[in-house]
Amino acid sequence: MAKANIDRIVDIAKRRGLVYQSSEIYGGISGFFDYGPAGFLLKEKIVRYWREFFLHSEDNIFEVETCTIMPEQVFKASGHLKDFIDPATQCRKCNSIFRADNLVEECTGQFVEGADAAELSRMISEMQVRCPKCGGELGEVRVST
């Protein structure tokens, strides 16, 4: 989906009171969103239908609710701290940073999960993947842990 289309959808969602980025006026928090009046009602309706379909149709399925933000020990135990990596690339023109594997998949349609930094850099270069914001050249892929 083109960046302009996403921006248009976000604009409509804000104007209609569906969803807002959390703490947006202070720069926002990546991945956190607040529901407006219409968004809250829509979300509740979807959850209600989901519960009716999946939970109320079976006698042996139970619903639980757990914390979303967890202590570091949980991520150590799951292996996320030791083995989790995010391959990132930065635009040389506008300095925007992107998750390299997601960008390659979006631009080429190829599944690249598990590819190392060198392979992703090669694919970005060979397939001429450009910055989605400004069309600039992307730098080498780095891995942050």
ROTI-315160 format. One line per field, with one value per atom (N, C-alpha, C, O): x, y, z; residue in three letters. Coordinates in nm, 2 decimals. Each point is the difference from the previous one (the first is absolute). Layout:
residues N
east <- (X|...)
north <- (Y|...)
up <- (Z|...)
code <- (ALA|...)
end
This chain:
residues 145
east <- (0.08|-0.08|0.09|0.10|-0.13|0.08|-0.01|-0.10|0.21|0.01|-0.11|-0.06|0.03|-0.11|-0.13|-0.08|0.05|-0.13|0.00|-0.11|0.22|0.00|-0.02|-0.07|0.14|-0.02|-0.14|-0.06|-0.01|-0.14|-0.09|-0.09|0.12|-0.08|0.02|-0.10|0.22|0.03|-0.08|-0.05|0.06|-0.07|-0.15|-0.06|0.00|-0.15|-0.03|-0.09|0.18|-0.02|0.00|-0.08|0.17|0.01|-0.12|-0.06|0.02|-0.11|-0.13|-0.09|0.08|-0.13|0.00|-0.09|0.20|0.01|0.02|-0.05|0.11|0.02|0.13|-0.02|0.13|0.12|0.11|0.00|0.08|0.10|0.13|-0.01|0.13|0.12|0.01|-0.03|0.06|0.01|0.11|0.10|-0.14|0.09|0.05|0.12|-0.20|0.04|0.05|0.10|-0.16|0.05|0.13|0.07|-0.02|0.14|0.09|0.11|-0.14|0.09|-0.05|0.05|-0.14|-0.06|0.09|0.12|-0.18|0.07|-0.03|-0.11|0.22|-0.01|-0.08|0.04|-0.14|-0.08|-0.11|-0.07|0.05|-0.11|-0.10|0.03|-0.16|-0.11|-0.11|-0.02|-0.05|-0.12|-0.12|0.01|-0.12|-0.12|-0.09|-0.01|-0.04|-0.10|-0.13|-0.02|-0.09|-0.13|-0.05|-0.05|0.06|-0.05|0.09|-0.05|0.18|0.10|-0.03|0.01|-0.03|-0.03|-0.12|0.00|-0.11|-0.12|0.02|-0.05|0.12|0.03|0.08|-0.03|0.13|0.09|-0.08|0.01|-0.10|-0.08|-0.09|-0.03|-0.03|-0.09|0.07|-0.05|0.17|0.08|0.04|-0.01|0.05|0.03|-0.12|0.01|-0.13|-0.12|-0.03|-0.03|0.04|-0.03|0.11|-0.04|0.16|0.11|-0.03|0.01|-0.05|-0.03|-0.12|0.01|-0.11|-0.12|0.04|-0.04|0.12|0.04|0.09|-0.02|0.13|0.10|-0.02|0.03|-0.08|-0.01|-0.13|-0.01|-0.10|-0.13|-0.05|-0.10|0.17|-0.04|0.07|-0.04|0.13|0.07|-0.02|0.00|-0.01|-0.01|0.14|0.01|0.09|0.13|0.11|0.12|-0.17|0.09|-0.03|-0.11|0.22|-0.01|0.09|0.10|-0.15|0.07|0.09|-0.05|0.17|0.08|0.05|0.00|0.05|0.05|0.14|0.00|0.10|0.13|0.06|-0.05|0.16|0.06|0.07|0.06|-0.06|0.06|0.15|0.08|-0.05|0.14|0.06|-0.06|0.17|0.05|0.14|0.07|-0.02|0.13|0.11|-0.04|0.16|0.11|0.01|0.04|-0.06|0.02|-0.09|0.04|-0.16|-0.08|0.06|0.00|0.06|0.07|0.13|0.03|0.04|0.12|-0.04|0.06|-0.17|-0.04|-0.05|0.02|-0.08|-0.05|0.10|-0.02|0.14|0.11|0.00|0.08|-0.18|0.00|0.11|0.04|0.02|0.12|0.12|0.08|-0.06|0.13|-0.01|0.10|-0.21|0.00|-0.08|0.00|-0.06|-0.09|0.09|0.08|-0.10|0.07|-0.10|-0.09|0.12|-0.07|0.09|0.08|-0.08|0.08|-0.05|-0.12|0.20|-0.05|0.09|0.12|-0.19|0.08|-0.05|-0.11|0.21|-0.03|0.01|0.09|-0.18|0.00|0.12|0.01|0.06|0.12|-0.05|0.08|-0.20|-0.05|-0.07|0.03|-0.13|-0.09|0.03|-0.06|0.15|0.04|-0.11|0.02|-0.13|-0.10|0.05|0.08|-0.12|0.05|-0.12|-0.11|0.14|-0.10|0.04|0.12|-0.21|0.02|0.03|-0.09|0.21|0.05|-0.08|-0.04|0.01|-0.07|-0.14|-0.05|-0.02|-0.14|0.00|-0.09|0.19|0.00|0.03|-0.07|0.16|0.03|-0.13|-0.03|-0.03|-0.13|-0.10|-0.07|0.05|-0.11|0.03|-0.09|0.22|0.04|0.01|-0.02|0.06|0.02|-0.10|-0.01|-0.06|-0.09|0.07|-0.07|0.20|0.07|0.01|0.01|-0.03|0.01|0.14|0.08|-0.03|0.14|0.03|0.11|-0.21|0.02|0.12|0.01|0.08|0.12|0.12|0.11|-0.12|0.11|0.09|-0.04|0.18|0.09|0.02|-0.05|0.12|0.02|0.07|-0.04|0.14|0.07|-0.10|0.00|-0.08|-0.10|-0.10|-0.04|-0.01|-0.10|0.06|-0.06|0.19|0.07|0.01|-0.02|0.06|0.01|-0.13|-0.01|-0.10|-0.13|-0.05|-0.05|0.07|-0.03|0.07|-0.06|0.19|0.08|-0.04|-0.03|0.02|-0.03|-0.14|-0.03|-0.07|-0.14|-0.04|-0.11|0.22|-0.02|-0.12|-0.08|0.08|-0.10|0.04|0.11|-0.20|0.02|-0.08|-0.09|0.13|-0.07|-0.15|-0.02|-0.07|-0.14|-0.04|-0.11|0.19|-0.04|0.04|-0.08|0.21|0.05|0.06|0.04|-0.03|0.05|0.16|0.06|0.00|0.14|0.06|-0.07|0.20|0.08|0.01|0.02|-0.03|0.01|0.14|0.07|-0.03|0.13|0.01|-0.10|0.22|0.02|-0.09|-0.04|0.00|-0.09|0.09|0.10|-0.15|0.07|-0.10|-0.12|0.18|-0.08|0.01|0.10|-0.22|-0.01|-0.05|-0.10|0.16|-0.05|-0.05|-0.05)
north <- (-0.12|0.12|0.12|0.01|0.09|0.12|0.08|0.00|0.07|0.09|0.10|0.03|0.03|0.10|-0.06|0.07|-0.19|-0.07|-0.02|0.02|-0.06|-0.02|0.13|0.01|0.10|0.13|0.04|0.06|-0.09|0.04|-0.08|0.06|-0.18|-0.09|0.05|0.01|0.02|0.05|0.14|0.02|0.06|0.13|-0.02|0.07|-0.16|-0.02|-0.06|0.03|-0.13|-0.06|0.11|-0.01|0.10|0.11|0.09|0.03|0.01|0.09|-0.06|0.07|-0.20|-0.06|-0.06|-0.06|0.08|-0.04|-0.15|-0.05|-0.01|-0.15|-0.03|-0.07|0.12|-0.03|0.11|0.07|-0.06|0.11|-0.07|-0.10|0.15|-0.05|0.05|0.12|-0.21|0.04|0.11|0.00|0.10|0.11|0.07|0.05|-0.04|0.06|0.14|0.03|0.05|0.14|0.01|0.11|-0.22|0.00|-0.08|-0.04|0.01|-0.08|-0.14|-0.07|0.03|-0.14|-0.11|0.02|-0.13|-0.12|-0.11|-0.03|-0.02|-0.09|-0.13|-0.06|0.03|-0.13|0.02|-0.10|0.22|0.02|0.09|0.11|-0.15|0.08|0.02|-0.08|0.19|0.03|0.00|0.04|-0.10|0.00|0.12|0.04|0.02|0.11|-0.06|-0.12|0.20|-0.05|-0.10|-0.11|0.14|-0.09|-0.13|-0.11|0.13|-0.11|-0.10|-0.12|0.18|-0.09|-0.08|-0.12|0.18|-0.08|-0.10|-0.12|0.15|-0.10|-0.11|-0.12|0.15|-0.11|-0.09|-0.12|0.18|-0.08|-0.09|-0.12|0.17|-0.08|-0.12|-0.11|0.13|-0.11|-0.10|-0.12|0.17|-0.10|-0.08|-0.12|0.18|-0.07|-0.11|-0.11|0.15|-0.10|-0.12|-0.11|0.15|-0.10|-0.10|-0.12|0.18|-0.08|-0.10|-0.12|0.17|-0.08|-0.11|-0.12|0.14|-0.10|-0.10|-0.12|0.16|-0.09|-0.06|-0.11|0.19|-0.04|-0.06|-0.10|0.15|-0.04|-0.13|-0.06|0.03|-0.12|-0.13|-0.11|0.12|-0.11|0.00|0.11|-0.22|-0.01|0.00|0.04|-0.07|-0.02|0.11|-0.03|0.14|0.11|0.12|0.04|0.00|0.11|0.12|-0.02|0.13|0.13|0.04|0.00|0.05|0.06|0.13|0.03|0.06|0.12|0.02|-0.01|0.03|0.02|0.13|0.08|-0.04|0.13|0.00|-0.09|0.21|0.02|0.03|-0.04|0.12|0.04|-0.09|0.00|-0.06|-0.10|0.03|0.08|-0.14|0.02|-0.07|-0.09|0.13|-0.05|-0.15|-0.07|0.01|-0.14|-0.09|-0.10|0.15|-0.07|-0.01|-0.10|0.21|0.00|-0.08|-0.06|0.06|-0.09|-0.14|-0.08|0.04|-0.14|-0.05|-0.11|0.20|-0.03|0.00|-0.05|0.10|0.00|0.13|0.02|0.07|0.12|0.09|0.07|-0.06|0.09|-0.05|0.08|-0.21|-0.06|-0.01|0.02|-0.07|-0.03|0.09|-0.02|0.12|0.09|0.11|0.07|-0.05|0.11|0.07|-0.05|0.18|0.09|0.05|0.09|-0.14|0.05|0.14|0.01|0.09|0.14|0.06|-0.03|0.11|0.08|0.14|0.03|0.06|0.15|0.06|-0.03|0.12|0.08|0.10|0.07|-0.07|0.09|0.15|0.09|-0.08|0.14|0.06|0.11|-0.18|0.06|-0.05|0.04|-0.14|-0.06|-0.08|-0.04|0.01|-0.09|-0.14|-0.05|-0.02|-0.13|-0.10|0.03|-0.14|-0.10|-0.14|-0.03|-0.05|-0.15|-0.06|0.00|-0.04|-0.05|-0.11|0.00|-0.11|-0.11|0.03|-0.05|0.13|0.04|0.08|-0.01|0.10|0.09|-0.08|0.02|-0.12|-0.08|-0.08|-0.01|-0.05|-0.08|0.09|-0.04|0.16|0.09|0.04|0.01|0.02|0.05|-0.11|0.03|-0.15|-0.10|-0.12|-0.07|0.06|-0.11|-0.13|-0.11|0.11|-0.12|-0.01|0.09|-0.22|-0.03|-0.01|-0.08|0.17|0.00|-0.01|0.02|-0.07|-0.02|-0.09|-0.11|0.15|-0.08|0.03|-0.05|0.14|0.03|0.09|0.08|-0.10|0.08|0.14|0.03|0.05|0.14|0.01|0.08|-0.16|0.00|-0.03|0.06|-0.17|-0.04|0.11|0.03|0.03|0.11|0.12|0.06|-0.03|0.12|-0.03|0.08|-0.21|-0.04|0.01|0.06|-0.10|0.00|0.15|0.03|0.05|0.15|0.06|0.08|-0.11|0.05|-0.05|0.08|-0.21|-0.07|0.04|0.02|-0.02|0.02|0.15|0.04|0.04|0.15|0.04|0.09|-0.14|0.04|0.14|0.02|0.07|0.14|0.04|-0.07|0.18|0.06|0.02|0.07|-0.12|0.02|0.15|0.04|0.03|0.14|0.10|0.08|-0.09|0.10|-0.06|0.07|-0.20|-0.07|0.00|-0.04|0.08|0.00|-0.14|-0.10|0.09|-0.12|-0.05|0.09|-0.22|-0.06|-0.04|-0.05|0.06|-0.04|-0.15|-0.07|0.02|-0.14|-0.03|0.08|-0.21|-0.05|-0.02|-0.07|0.12|-0.03|-0.08|0.01|-0.08|-0.08|0.06|0.02|0.01|0.05|-0.11|-0.07|0.05|-0.10|0.06|-0.08)
up <- (0.00|0.00|0.00|0.07|-0.15|-0.01|0.12|0.07|-0.04|0.12|0.00|0.10|-0.22|-0.01|0.05|0.06|-0.10|0.04|0.15|0.06|0.00|0.14|0.08|0.09|-0.14|0.06|-0.01|0.10|-0.21|-0.02|0.10|0.06|-0.05|0.10|0.14|0.07|-0.03|0.14|0.02|0.10|-0.20|0.01|0.02|0.08|-0.16|0.01|0.14|0.07|-0.02|0.13|0.11|0.10|-0.11|0.10|0.00|0.10|-0.22|-0.01|0.04|0.05|-0.07|0.04|0.14|0.04|0.04|0.13|0.02|0.10|-0.19|0.01|0.08|0.11|-0.15|0.07|-0.01|-0.10|0.20|0.01|0.05|0.08|-0.12|0.06|0.14|0.03|0.06|0.14|0.02|-0.06|0.14|0.04|-0.13|0.00|-0.10|-0.13|0.01|-0.07|0.16|0.01|0.06|-0.01|0.07|0.06|-0.08|0.05|-0.18|-0.08|-0.02|-0.09|0.17|-0.02|0.06|0.03|-0.02|0.05|-0.11|-0.03|-0.03|-0.11|0.05|0.10|-0.18|0.03|0.10|0.03|0.03|0.10|-0.06|-0.06|0.07|-0.05|0.10|0.09|-0.11|0.09|-0.09|-0.12|0.17|-0.08|0.03|0.12|-0.22|0.01|0.03|0.01|0.00|0.03|-0.10|0.04|-0.17|-0.10|-0.01|-0.02|0.04|0.00|0.11|-0.02|0.14|0.12|-0.03|0.03|-0.08|-0.02|-0.11|0.01|-0.12|-0.10|0.05|-0.03|0.11|0.06|0.09|-0.01|0.09|0.10|-0.08|0.04|-0.15|-0.08|-0.07|0.00|-0.05|-0.05|0.10|-0.02|0.14|0.11|0.04|0.02|-0.01|0.03|-0.10|0.04|-0.17|-0.10|0.01|-0.02|0.04|0.01|0.11|-0.01|0.13|0.12|-0.03|0.03|-0.09|-0.04|-0.09|0.02|-0.12|-0.09|0.06|-0.02|0.09|0.04|0.14|0.03|0.06|0.14|0.04|0.07|-0.12|0.04|-0.08|0.04|-0.14|-0.08|0.06|-0.04|0.13|0.06|0.15|0.06|0.00|0.15|0.07|0.12|-0.19|0.06|-0.03|0.00|-0.05|-0.03|0.10|0.02|0.04|0.10|-0.04|-0.06|0.10|-0.03|0.11|0.12|-0.14|0.10|-0.05|-0.12|0.21|-0.04|0.07|0.12|-0.19|0.06|-0.03|-0.08|0.15|-0.02|-0.13|-0.05|-0.01|-0.13|0.02|-0.08|0.18|0.02|0.11|0.11|-0.13|0.09|0.04|-0.06|0.17|0.05|-0.09|-0.08|0.09|-0.08|0.01|-0.10|0.22|0.01|-0.09|-0.04|0.00|-0.09|-0.13|-0.07|0.02|-0.13|0.00|-0.10|0.21|0.02|-0.02|-0.07|0.15|0.00|-0.14|-0.03|-0.04|-0.14|-0.10|-0.12|0.15|-0.10|-0.09|-0.08|0.11|-0.08|0.01|-0.09|0.21|0.02|-0.06|-0.05|0.06|-0.06|-0.15|-0.06|0.01|-0.14|-0.09|-0.12|0.17|-0.07|-0.07|0.07|-0.20|-0.06|-0.10|-0.05|0.03|-0.09|-0.10|0.03|-0.16|-0.10|-0.05|-0.04|0.05|-0.04|-0.10|-0.02|-0.07|-0.10|0.01|0.04|-0.07|0.01|-0.14|-0.07|0.05|-0.13|0.01|0.10|-0.21|0.00|-0.03|0.02|-0.07|-0.03|0.11|0.04|0.02|0.10|0.14|0.10|-0.09|0.13|0.07|0.11|-0.18|0.06|0.01|-0.08|0.19|0.03|-0.02|0.04|-0.11|-0.03|0.04|0.00|0.03|0.03|-0.14|-0.08|0.05|-0.13|-0.05|-0.12|0.20|-0.05|-0.04|-0.11|0.19|-0.04|-0.13|-0.08|0.07|-0.12|-0.12|-0.11|0.11|-0.12|-0.03|-0.12|0.22|-0.03|-0.06|-0.10|0.15|-0.05|-0.15|-0.08|0.06|-0.14|-0.10|-0.12|0.16|-0.10|0.00|-0.09|0.21|0.01|0.04|0.01|0.01|0.04|0.15|0.07|-0.02|0.14|0.04|-0.06|0.15|0.03|0.15|0.05|0.03|0.14|0.03|-0.07|0.15|0.04|-0.09|0.03|-0.13|-0.08|0.09|0.08|-0.10|0.08|-0.06|-0.11|0.18|-0.05|-0.13|-0.09|0.06|-0.13|-0.11|-0.11|0.13|-0.11|-0.02|-0.12|0.23|-0.02|-0.07|-0.09|0.12|-0.07|-0.14|-0.09|0.05|-0.14|-0.07|-0.11|0.17|-0.06|-0.02|-0.11|0.21|-0.02|-0.11|-0.08|0.06|-0.10|-0.14|-0.09|0.08|-0.13|-0.05|-0.12|0.21|-0.03|0.00|-0.02|0.05|0.00|0.08|-0.04|0.17|0.09|0.05|0.04|-0.04|0.03|0.13|0.04|0.02|0.11|-0.03|-0.10|0.18|-0.03|0.03|-0.05|0.13|0.03|-0.11|-0.05|0.00|-0.09|-0.13|-0.09|0.08|-0.11|-0.01|-0.10|0.22|0.01|0.00|0.02|-0.03|0.01|0.14|0.10|-0.08|0.14|0.03|-0.09|0.21|0.04|0.03|-0.01|0.06|0.03|0.12|0.08|-0.08|0.11|0.12|-0.01|0.12|0.13|0.09|-0.02|0.11|0.09|0.14|0.06|0.00|0.14|0.08|-0.03|0.15|0.09|0.12|0.09)
code <- (MET|MET|MET|MET|ALA|ALA|ALA|ALA|LYS|LYS|LYS|LYS|ALA|ALA|ALA|ALA|ASN|ASN|ASN|ASN|ILE|ILE|ILE|ILE|ASP|ASP|ASP|ASP|ARG|ARG|ARG|ARG|ILE|ILE|ILE|ILE|VAL|VAL|VAL|VAL|ASP|ASP|ASP|ASP|ILE|ILE|ILE|ILE|ALA|ALA|ALA|ALA|LYS|LYS|LYS|LYS|ARG|ARG|ARG|ARG|ARG|ARG|ARG|ARG|GLY|GLY|GLY|GLY|LEU|LEU|LEU|LEU|VAL|VAL|VAL|VAL|TYR|TYR|TYR|TYR|GLN|GLN|GLN|GLN|SER|SER|SER|SER|SER|SER|SER|SER|GLU|GLU|GLU|GLU|ILE|ILE|ILE|ILE|TYR|TYR|TYR|TYR|GLY|GLY|GLY|GLY|GLY|GLY|GLY|GLY|ILE|ILE|ILE|ILE|SER|SER|SER|SER|GLY|GLY|GLY|GLY|PHE|PHE|PHE|PHE|PHE|PHE|PHE|PHE|ASP|ASP|ASP|ASP|TYR|TYR|TYR|TYR|GLY|GLY|GLY|GLY|PRO|PRO|PRO|PRO|ALA|ALA|ALA|ALA|GLY|GLY|GLY|GLY|PHE|PHE|PHE|PHE|LEU|LEU|LEU|LEU|LEU|LEU|LEU|LEU|LYS|LYS|LYS|LYS|GLU|GLU|GLU|GLU|LYS|LYS|LYS|LYS|ILE|ILE|ILE|ILE|VAL|VAL|VAL|VAL|ARG|ARG|ARG|ARG|TYR|TYR|TYR|TYR|TRP|TRP|TRP|TRP|ARG|ARG|ARG|ARG|GLU|GLU|GLU|GLU|PHE|PHE|PHE|PHE|PHE|PHE|PHE|PHE|LEU|LEU|LEU|LEU|HIS|HIS|HIS|HIS|SER|SER|SER|SER|GLU|GLU|GLU|GLU|ASP|ASP|ASP|ASP|ASN|ASN|ASN|ASN|ILE|ILE|ILE|ILE|PHE|PHE|PHE|PHE|GLU|GLU|GLU|GLU|VAL|VAL|VAL|VAL|GLU|GLU|GLU|GLU|THR|THR|THR|THR|CYS|CYS|CYS|CYS|THR|THR|THR|THR|ILE|ILE|ILE|ILE|MET|MET|MET|MET|PRO|PRO|PRO|PRO|GLU|GLU|GLU|GLU|GLN|GLN|GLN|GLN|VAL|VAL|VAL|VAL|PHE|PHE|PHE|PHE|LYS|LYS|LYS|LYS|ALA|ALA|ALA|ALA|SER|SER|SER|SER|GLY|GLY|GLY|GLY|HIS|HIS|HIS|HIS|LEU|LEU|LEU|LEU|LYS|LYS|LYS|LYS|ASP|ASP|ASP|ASP|PHE|PHE|PHE|PHE|ILE|ILE|ILE|ILE|ASP|ASP|ASP|ASP|PRO|PRO|PRO|PRO|ALA|ALA|ALA|ALA|THR|THR|THR|THR|GLN|GLN|GLN|GLN|CYS|CYS|CYS|CYS|ARG|ARG|ARG|ARG|LYS|LYS|LYS|LYS|CYS|CYS|CYS|CYS|ASN|ASN|ASN|ASN|SER|SER|SER|SER|ILE|ILE|ILE|ILE|PHE|PHE|PHE|PHE|ARG|ARG|ARG|ARG|ALA|ALA|ALA|ALA|ASP|ASP|ASP|ASP|ASN|ASN|ASN|ASN|LEU|LEU|LEU|LEU|VAL|VAL|VAL|VAL|GLU|GLU|GLU|GLU|GLU|GLU|GLU|GLU|CYS|CYS|CYS|CYS|THR|THR|THR|THR|GLY|GLY|GLY|GLY|GLN|GLN|GLN|GLN|PHE|PHE|PHE|PHE|VAL|VAL|VAL|VAL|GLU|GLU|GLU|GLU|GLY|GLY|GLY|GLY|ALA|ALA|ALA|ALA|ASP|ASP|ASP|ASP|ALA|ALA|ALA|ALA|ALA|ALA|ALA|ALA|GLU|GLU|GLU|GLU|LEU|LEU|LEU|LEU|SER|SER|SER|SER|ARG|ARG|ARG|ARG|MET|MET|MET|MET|ILE|ILE|ILE|ILE|SER|SER|SER|SER|GLU|GLU|GLU|GLU|MET|MET|MET|MET|GLN|GLN|GLN|GLN|VAL|VAL|VAL|VAL|ARG|ARG|ARG|ARG|CYS|CYS|CYS|CYS|PRO|PRO|PRO|PRO|LYS|LYS|LYS|LYS|CYS|CYS|CYS|CYS|GLY|GLY|GLY|GLY|GLY|GLY|GLY|GLY|GLU|GLU|GLU|GLU|LEU|LEU|LEU|LEU|GLY|GLY|GLY|GLY|GLU|GLU|GLU|GLU|VAL|VAL|VAL|VAL|ARG|ARG|ARG|ARG|VAL|VAL|VAL|VAL|SER|SER|SER|SER|THR|THR|THR|THR)
end
